[in-house]
Amino acid sequence: MRALVVEDDPGIASGLSDSLRRAGYAVDVCPTLDQAWGALVVEPFDVMLLDLGLPDGDGLDLLARVRRAATRSGALPHHDMPVLIMTARDGVSDRIDGLDSGADDYIVKPFDPNELLARLRAMLRRAGGRSNPLIEHGDLVIDPAAHTVERAGESVVLGGKEFSLLLALLQARPQVLSKSRLESALYGFGESLESNAIEVHVHHLRRKLGETLIKTVRGVGYFIPREAGIAPPPPARGKAP
């Protein structure tokens, strides 16, 4: 999961980034509306955490711009991503304005980081059409909140990036995700990335969870079928993994 934090206070941004990374998110921070829009145009994000009082304007203006992009095909990757407003504006009218402008949730500063993470999980469940906090696939049970994986009732220990990759593929199933899309989901702008990192993570997941879990569409990417044991979809066009 890749999160964009739009926050101009360095202390808040740093603490929030640390909490998100510990929870398995790849995180990018932008302190202004202009920088945030520039990031959104070039990279797909899974969720945005948006402050309202920014040096170059109101965060609601960015939110409106993002949502308007839904009417322009190809204008913005993931214009429908969940957005959580985090602000000191605590009036009822402020919350109503934020939600009516297209936000999915609204939290008032100061907030408990654990509450914010729980709200993000709930938003992402709704965006994925799930109500169950657990993700089940065949004999796998994944708990995104606890960062645990069980296979046939036995605990399986995954590294942070392995867990994030598994989660990305499960939440997208049965869509084929290209190597570049998976890199975007797992790594922020400033993180170092080996050219074969995704292949290595896939190899480790297959070794720990079974060779047949993750399918390869050669020349396109990787996917997990919607149901365990389902045949793969026909190959689609895309960047080679």
C-alpha positions in Angstrom: 0.0 0.0 0.0 1.3 3.4 -0.9 0.2 6.5 1.0 0.6 10.2 0.2 0.8 12.4 3.2 0.1 16.0 2.4 1.2 17.9 5.6 3.4 20.9 6.0 4.3 20.5 9.7 7.7 18.6 9.7 7.1 17.0 13.1 3.7 15.7 12.3 4.7 14.5 8.9 7.7 12.7 10.3 5.8 11.0 13.1 3.0 10.0 10.8 5.4 8.6 8.2 7.1 6.5 10.9 3.7 5.1 12.0 2.6 4.3 8.5 5.9 2.6 7.5 5.8 0.5 10.7 2.3 -0.5 9.5 3.6 -1.6 6.1 2.9 1.4 4.0 5.2 3.0 1.5 5.0 6.7 2.3 5.6 9.9 0.4 5.3 13.3 2.0 4.4 16.6 0.3 4.2 19.8 2.2 2.3 21.9 -0.4 -0.7 21.5 -2.7 1.5 22.0 -5.8 4.0 19.2 -4.8 1.1 16.9 -3.9 -0.6 17.4 -7.3 2.7 16.7 -9.0 3.2 13.5 -7.1 -0.4 12.4 -7.8 0.0 13.0 -11.6 3.0 10.7 -11.9 2.3 8.0 -9.4 -0.7 5.9 -8.3 -1.4 6.1 -4.6 -3.7 3.8 -2.6 -4.7 6.4 -0.1 -4.1 10.1 0.7 -3.9 11.7 4.1 -4.7 15.4 3.6 -4.1 18.4 5.9 -6.3 21.4 5.0 -4.2 24.4 6.1 -1.3 24.4 3.7 1.2 27.1 2.7 -0.2 27.5 -0.8 -3.9 27.0 -0.2 -6.6 24.9 1.2 -6.5 21.1 1.1 -10.1 21.0 0.0 -9.0 22.6 -3.3 -6.7 19.7 -3.9 -9.4 17.2 -3.0 -11.8 18.9 -5.4 -9.2 18.8 -8.2 -8.6 15.1 -7.6 -12.2 14.2 -7.6 -12.9 16.3 -10.8 -10.2 14.2 -12.5 -12.7 11.4 -12.5 -14.5 13.1 -15.4 -11.3 13.3 -17.5 -10.2 9.9 -18.7 -6.5 9.2 -17.9 -6.0 12.6 -16.2 -5.0 11.1 -12.9 -4.1 7.6 -11.7 -6.4 6.4 -9.0 -8.6 9.6 -8.8 -11.0 7.5 -6.7 -8.5 6.6 -4.0 -9.7 6.9 -0.4 -8.9 10.3 1.2 -8.6 10.9 4.9 -8.7 14.6 6.0 -6.6 15.3 9.1 -6.9 18.8 10.4 -7.3 21.0 13.5 -10.6 22.3 12.1 -13.1 20.6 14.5 -16.3 22.4 13.7 -19.3 20.4 12.5 -19.6 22.5 9.4 -15.9 21.9 8.7 -16.4 18.1 8.9 -19.5 18.4 6.7 -17.6 20.4 4.1 -14.8 17.9 4.0 -17.0 14.9 3.6 -19.2 16.6 1.0 -16.1 17.6 -0.9 -15.2 14.0 -1.5 -13.3 12.9 1.6 -13.9 9.4 2.9 -13.2 10.2 6.5 -12.2 13.1 8.7 -10.0 13.1 11.8 -9.3 16.0 14.1 -5.8 16.8 15.3 -4.3 15.9 17.7 -5.2 12.2 17.1 -4.0 8.8 18.2 -1.9 7.2 15.5 -3.5 3.9 16.2 -7.0 5.4 15.6 -5.8 6.9 12.3 -4.4 3.5 11.2 -7.7 1.8 12.1 -9.6 4.4 10.0 -7.3 3.8 7.1 -7.9 0.1 7.3 -11.7 0.7 7.4 -11.5 3.0 4.4 -9.5 0.5 2.4 -11.9 -2.3 3.2 -14.8 -0.2 2.0 -12.9 0.7 -1.2 -12.2 -2.9 -1.8 -15.8 -3.9 -1.2 -15.0 -5.9 1.9 -16.6 -5.8 5.4 -14.6 -8.6 6.9 -11.3 -7.3 8.5 -9.6 -10.5 7.5 -8.7 -11.5 4.0 -9.2 -15.2 3.2 -8.0 -17.0 0.1 -8.1 -20.8 0.0 -6.3 -21.9 3.2 -4.7 -18.5 3.7 -6.0 -16.0 6.3 -4.4 -12.6 6.4 -5.0 -10.0 9.1 -3.9 -6.6 7.8 -4.2 -5.0 11.2 -2.0 -7.5 13.1 0.2 -8.2 10.0 -0.2 -11.9 10.4 -0.6 -14.7 7.9 -1.8 -18.2 8.5 -1.8 -21.1 6.1 -3.9 -24.1 7.0 -4.0 -22.8 10.6 -0.2 -22.5 10.8 1.5 -19.1 11.3 3.7 -18.0 8.4 6.3 -15.3 9.0 6.7 -12.8 6.2 9.1 -9.8 5.8 7.5 -6.4 5.6 7.8 -6.0 1.8 6.6 -9.6 1.3 3.5 -8.9 3.4 2.9 -5.7 1.4 3.3 -7.5 -1.9 0.9 -10.3 -0.8 -1.6 -7.7 0.3 -1.4 -5.8 -2.9 -2.0 -8.9 -5.1 -4.8 -10.2 -2.9 -6.6 -6.9 -2.9 -6.3 -6.5 -6.6 -7.2 -10.1 -7.5 -7.7 -11.3 -10.2 -6.2 -8.2 -11.8 -2.7 -8.6 -13.2 -0.3 -6.1 -11.7 2.8 -5.1 -13.6 6.2 -5.0 -12.0 6.2 -1.2 -12.2 2.8 -1.0 -10.5 4.0 -3.3 -7.7 7.1 -1.2 -7.3 5.0 1.9 -6.9 2.9 0.1 -4.3 5.8 -1.0 -2.2 8.4 1.7 -2.5 8.3 5.5 -2.0 10.2 8.1 -4.0 13.2 8.1 -1.6 13.6 4.3 -1.1 16.3 2.3 -2.8 15.1 -0.4 -5.1 17.0 -3.2 -6.7 16.0 -4.0 -10.3 15.0 -7.6 -9.3 13.3 -6.7 -6.0 9.8 -7.7 -7.0 11.0 -11.0 -8.5 12.9 -11.8 -5.2 9.8 -11.0 -3.1 7.6 -13.2 -5.3 10.1 -16.0 -5.1 10.1 -15.8 -1.3 6.3 -15.8 -1.1 6.0 -18.8 -3.4 8.5 -20.6 -1.2 6.6 -19.8 2.0 3.0 -20.0 0.8 3.1 -22.4 -2.1 4.4 -22.3 -5.7 0.9 -22.0 -7.2 -0.4 -19.0 -5.2 1.0 -16.3 -7.4 0.6 -16.6 -11.1 2.9 -15.0 -13.7 1.6 -13.7 -17.0 4.8 -13.6 -18.9 5.6 -10.2 -20.3 2.8 -8.6 -18.3 3.0 -9.1 -14.5 1.7 -11.1 -11.6 -1.7 -11.9 -10.2 -3.6 -14.1 -7.6 -6.8 -15.6 -8.9 -10.0 -14.5 -7.3 -10.6 -18.0 -6.0 -8.0 -20.6 -5.1 -7.6 -23.1 -8.0 -9.2 -20.9 -10.6 -7.6 -20.8 -14.1 -5.6 -17.7 -15.0 -7.3 -14.9 -17.0 -6.1 -14.3 -20.6 -2.9 -12.3 -20.9 -3.4 -8.5 -21.2 -1.1 -5.9 -22.6 1.3 -4.2 -20.2 4.9 -3.7 -19.1 7.0 -6.8 -18.7 7.6 -7.8 -15.1 
